C-alpha cells in the first residue's frame, strides 16, 4: 500500500509511506524557503517526481480554513480523537480511483510518535500532545486505539512563548499576533535565570497568562501593561528569572496530573511543538513515572504529514509502526559547479576536513538527504571546533542570531559520557545534559548545559568518521553543530544557495556531498 500524505497550513509537508516504510518526508520550508512555510506548487511537483506509481491512499491532515484553530475546519479539522476524528471515502486522483483519508491534527501528533517509536508488541502507551493550542494526555491501547485522558492546559506552547512577547518591546500590540521562534529564544534565556522563590509580581503575571482562555486571539499585550515584565526587555534579569519560573509552572501542571493519574508505568510518547523543549524532555525522562520516554525528531507540525500517513496506515492495516530514517528529505542538489578560479575542489577526505576545522575554520556540511524536523543532525550543518567562546560569537554572527543563543555540540555517542552527563544518548538533539569539562567553551551554555546530538557509525557514517578524525587530532570527538540555513529560512539544499550564503556570511569552506571545497588564496 502506497500512502501519499499532506499537511496544510504552517510547517507544510508531504510524505510517502509504502508497505510500512517511509520513502520520503519533504518540508515546505526546506531548500531555502521561508520558515514555517505552507505547501507550495514547487514542493508538490518535487514530491510527485519521487513517486513511480499512483498512490493507493491520499491522506490529508485535518486543518482549519484560516490561521487559528478556532476557525472553520478543513476535512476532519483540528481537534478530537473519538467519533468523527477520521474520514475514509472513495475518490479519484489524476483520474484513477483512490481512497481519501483524513484525520484530525490532534491525531496526527499522537500517531507521529506512536509510529516512529521503537516497535513493541502488545504494549499500551501513554501519549502527551502539547503544542501551541493542544495540551492533553491520552492512553493508546495495545491495538493502537486512542483514549483521551485529560485536557490539562489550553495553548501551552502559545502561553509559554507569550512571556517573551510581553517583555519584548518589538512585539506588536493588538490581538492575533504570534511568532513561532519566540519559544526557542525563551528556552535559551531561561539558562540565565538566578535562583530565588517566585515573587508576587511574577506569580500574578504567570497566573494571568496561564488562566487566559485564548492567549493568541483573545489577548492584546497592552492588557498586561500592569506587569513588571511589560516591555522590560528580553535580556533583562527580571524577564530571565520569570521565564524559568513560567516554564516550571507549565511543566508542573502536566507533571501533577501525570504523577497522580498515570500510574501504570507505561512508556510515554511525546509530540507537539513543546516536544522541542529540551528541559521539559529531560525532566520527563528523569521523572521516574514512565518505563521509557520517546520524542520523535519532528514532534512539531513538521511531522504532522507523517503522523496522518501513519494514522492512515493503522486505519487500513492495523499496524502503526513504520521503518524510517531521520535523513528522509531530498538529496542535496549540485545545481552549479564551484568556480575553479575561485575555489579548490577535491574529493572528500575527513582527515583533511578535521585538520581544517581544528585550525579555526568554519565550514558548511551538506551531504545526502536532509533531516526531518527543525534540527540540523549532521547532513545540513555548520561545523566548527568546540573550544572557544569566540567561536560561539562568530557562529551567531554568521547565523545573524542574538548573542545569548547557545551552539549545540555533535558528539560520537561512544565517547559522549567522557564530556557530558545526563541524557547523553540523544540522536535527535532533544534533551539537555551537562558539560563536565571546561575545554568545550563553544558548546557550553551559561548554566553549564548543552543540547548534544550523539552520532554512531550506523546512523551517519561520514559524520562519525569526521568526529573520529577530529578526536585523533584534538582528543575530543565533539564539534559545534548548527543548522545550515539563512536566517528566517529552511535548510539550504543546493550548491548555488550554499556558496552565496558562505560568501555573504563568512564560511571558510564546504563539504558538498563527496567533495571538499575551499576558497583559493587571494
C-alpha angles and dihedrals in degrees: 000000000000115000122191112193133188135190119206127208127028117357089026118190146171124211138173128208123186122190092337097314125110109235099182143339114205122187125203094226096052120098093047098301120141116287115265090013125171124244110288132200087248091058092047092052092048092049092050089051090060094058123082097193146022114286118245091213131029108200119198117190115230113253142152133268096242142013105303137046093247091069125094115294127254110216107322092355132214109302139054144054101201134065112347094022092105132048129187122181143154118261146148130255117191087345096307128106118261138158115254111212128185135173133175125278088243091059092047090065094047093050094044090065094035094054096041097045118100109282117263127180119222093355126137120211142197118233131202121195113187120163140128093307111008124068108169145131126223141180118226113200128218091274096050098259115146126224120187112233109177143348101219106172136357117231097002095167094045092046091049092053095042093078089063090050091049092055096041113090088201094062108105125244121240134060128294099039122135135160118203096207098054093086093059092049091050091050088057093048096051087072089070093059119122121225118260144114122282109272124222090250092052092046092051094050094045092047092050092053097044094047095048114113099220115014096183106035099027106041132070117195095237089067085075095049086119091065120101086228096058105125089339091141126256092250094052115114091232091060095043092052093047092046092062092047090047089052091049092049092056094046092046092057091058094039092052092057093044094049093052103037111020097070104140093093092234124158115273122225116197128201140157127075092292085067085079091066102105095195093054092046090051091050093050091049092049096041095092091220097110138050088232140342123228126188118177120225089247104044094146125068091292084080098045097094088054091047091054090048090052090048089052091049090051091047094054102032107021090237122110102173116098135190108241147161123208090228093070101128130096124304116257109268118229094201095159137023117240110254105261090211090061104028137048110220124192139152115287114266111175092206090060092047091049091053090047092053092044089059090062101268122142118215140187112234116201117166135152122331122354125249127264115244132017101299126088106236102181105292099077101028143135107222131198142156111282102219112091139052087224088066090055090051093048093048092051089049091051089049092044090232134143116276093241093065112107125225117232125228126229112208140179104259095223090057101037095097089064093068107016137051130198121031095013097154099072116138094174103044096245105132137060119233133174126258113230100192133063091216095081098066096147093061100035115099121216092267093049094258132129136189096225125192112203121209135198131193089247096054099041113002099183096048089047090052090050091051091050090050091049090050090052089058103036108017091244125098090199132106137177109259125190130157121278101231144112114256108275094013138090128256118311110248108175136057096240092057092042095054092043090051093048094048092049099044104031112258113168098211148342142231106210110186103296100351134083115218126191132169116259116244113265 
